Amino acid sequence: MKKGFGFGMTLLAGTIFLSACATLPKGASVVDGFEKEKYLGKWYEIARFDFSFERNLNNTTAEYSIRPDGKINVKNRGFNYVTKKWQEANGKAKFRGDDTVAALEVSFFGPFYAAYNVIALDKDYQYALIAGGSLKYLWILSRTTTIPDEVRNEYLEIAKSLGYDVTKLIWVEHNQ
């Protein structure tokens, strides 16, 4: 698998931009009582807002694992349906405070970090709603390539209540 230089550069630009944003959208709160060990592993991106470093990607996943230094490895992967190539970006995440509070920062390059806030999570750690530092960044994740309608609707209602325009979500295909 080849790592795309352009993908990495757009990740860098996006990370720099995100690092300048607030750490949590107004009115949002993060999951408290978070258990990072349960969150580790592979997640499928079900929906997201379009932005430069994921543009033209489907079949997108994120995989999280513990690093020796206690931070979290982040491996994002997706299939670029325009170039017909898989792209991968590797980064790291760290908690902004206590690791039982799901407020993290993610970096794919150097000292630049972007907010990663788990604002909804089911008790079995199968579905998650993630907010960036502003209303421009939102993700719905699942342990499988689909999500039940009731979870989807609940997460959309949470997002709408915070001011997200959920009509702009891209619903990700998982067909590769």
Residue pairs with C-beta under 8 A, 6 or more apart in sequence:
1 86
1 88
2 85
2 86
3 87
3 88
3 89
4 80
4 83
4 85
4 87
7 53
7 80
7 87
7 88
7 89
8 89
8 108
8 109
10 52
10 53
10 55
11 53
11 89
11 91
11 108
11 109
12 108
12 109
12 112
13 52
13 53
14 51
14 52
14 53
14 114
15 53
15 106
15 107
15 108
15 109
15 112
15 113
15 114
16 112
18 114
18 115
18 132
18 133
18 137
19 112
19 113
19 114
21 114
21 115
21 132
21 133
21 134
21 136
22 115
22 133
22 134
23 96
23 103
23 105
23 115
23 117
23 133
24 30
24 103
24 115
24 117
24 131
24 133
25 131
25 132
25 133
25 134
25 135
25 162
25 163
25 164
26 162
26 163
27 161
27 162
27 163
28 117
28 119
28 131
28 162
29 119
30 101
30 102
30 103
30 117
30 118
30 119
31 101
31 102
31 118
31 119
31 120
31 121
32 100
32 101
32 102
33 100
34 99
34 100
34 101
34 102
34 118
34 121
35 100
35 125
36 66
36 72
36 99
37 66
38 125
39 64
39 102
39 118
39 121
39 125
39 128
40 64
40 65
40 66
40 72
41 63
41 64
41 65
41 143
42 61
42 62
42 63
42 143
43 61
43 62
43 63
43 64
43 128
43 141
43 142
43 143
44 60
44 61
44 141
44 142
44 143
44 144
44 145
44 172
44 174
45 60
45 61
45 62
45 78
45 139
45 140
45 141
45 172
46 140
46 141
46 142
46 145
46 146
46 147
46 152
46 171
46 172
47 138
47 139
47 140
47 169
47 170
47 171
47 172
48 54
48 60
48 138
48 139
48 140
48 169
48 170
48 172
49 136
49 137
49 138
49 139
49 168
49 169
49 170
50 168
50 170
51 136
51 137
53 89
54 60
54 78
56 80
56 81
56 82
56 83
57 78
57 79
57 80
57 81
57 87
58 78
58 79
58 81
58 172
58 173
58 174
58 175
58 176
59 77
59 78
59 79
59 172
59 173
59 174
59 175
59 176
60 76
60 77
60 78
60 79
60 172
61 76
61 77
61 78
62 74
62 75
62 76
62 77
62 141
63 73
63 74
63 75
63 77
64 72
64 73
64 74
64 75
64 93
65 72
65 73
65 75
66 72
66 73
67 73
67 92
71 92
71 93
71 94
72 92
72 93
72 94
72 104
73 90
73 91
73 92
74 90
74 91
74 92
74 93
74 106
74 108
75 88
75 89
75 90
76 88
76 89
76 90
76 91
76 108
77 86
77 87
77 88
77 89
78 86
78 87
79 85
79 86
79 87
79 176
80 86
80 87
89 108
90 108
91 106
91 107
91 108
91 109
92 106
92 107
93 104
93 105
93 106
93 107
93 116
94 104
94 105
94 113
95 101
95 103
95 104
95 105
96 103
96 104
96 105
97 103
102 117
102 118
102 119
102 121
103 115
103 117
104 115
104 116
104 117
104 118
105 113
105 114
105 115
105 116
106 113
106 114
106 116
107 113
107 114
114 132
114 133
114 137
115 131
115 132
115 133
115 137
116 130
116 132
117 130
117 131
117 132
117 133
118 128
118 129
118 130
119 129
119 130
119 131
119 158
119 162
120 127
120 128
120 129
120 154
120 155
120 158
121 127
121 128
121 129
122 128
122 151
125 143
126 142
126 143
126 144
127 140
127 141
127 142
127 143
127 147
127 148
127 151
127 155
128 139
128 140
128 141
128 142
129 138
129 139
129 140
129 141
129 155
129 158
129 159
130 138
130 139
130 140
130 141
131 137
131 138
131 162
132 138
135 162
135 163
135 164
135 165
138 159
138 164
138 169
140 147
140 152
140 155
140 169
145 174
156 166
159 166
160 166
